[in-house]
Amino acid sequence: MMTAANEPEAQMPLDIEQHFTIEEIAKKWRMKRDTVYRMFKEEPGVFRPSMGEGERHMTLVPLSVIQRVHRRMEKPPKVAGRVVS
């Protein structure tokens, strides 16, 4: 489907794709909240709605972003063009 500007639409609109909080991801991955926050804080596609002045900010991560980060974490490190096992 094309948008009015003749550009393809995203695969799944933001309002339909399932989103998770940092706390939910940390619990599922059995990691500390701060560690998970650092993993996602600069990741494109993460939603940070304004909760009002003085309120703690909520971070919502779309499932597609979680899957992208997880795939990146699964790749073995490379050293000088070789895969290290």
N, C-alpha and C positions, 0 to 999 in steps of 0.2 A: 504494500500500500504506500502511496506517496502522500506527502504533506502538501499544504498549499504552496509551499516554496519549492515544490518538486524535488524534495529530498526524501530518502527512505526513512520511515519511522523506525524507532528503536524496536528491538525484538519484543520487549515487554514494557509497557508503560510503568512509570514509577509508582503510580497509585495501585497497581495490581501486583507487582512483584513483592514477595514476602521480604520483610526487613527484620533484623535482629539487633538487640542492644549489645553493647560490649560485654555486659554481665552474662547474657545468654551464651555468647560465643565462648567466653572464658570458662564457663561451667561445662559446656559441651566438649571443649578441647582440653579441659583439666589444666588450665594455665591461670596465672595471676591476671587480675583485671588490668593492672597497669601495663603488663607485657602486651596484652591483646590491644589495649588502647594505642600503644606506640606502633603496633603493626598496621593499624588502620587509620591513624590520625591524618596522614598525608595521602591516603589512597584515593584516587579519583572515583567519584560516584557515591561516596559516603555522605549521608544526609545529616546535617546538624541543625535541627529546627531551633529557633529562638524560644526560650521558655519564659522570657520576661526578665526584667532587670533584677539582679541579685539572686536569680534562680540558678540551680545547677543545670548545665547544658546536657542534653541527651544526644547521644550519637546513635544513629540508626544505619545499619549496614545492609545493603541489598544482598540477597542470596548470591547473585552473580558475582559480586565483589568478593564475598567470602570464598566462593569456589575458585576464583582467580588467584587469591592469596594462598589458598591451600595448595593449588597446583604448583605455584612458585616454591612453596616450602618443601614439596616432595622431590624436586629436582636435586640430584646429587651435585655437590660443588665441583667446579672445574679448576684445575691448576695447570697453567701453561698449556691450555688446549686439551688436557687429558681429564677424564672423569676420575675423581678420587673415590674409592670405595672404602 
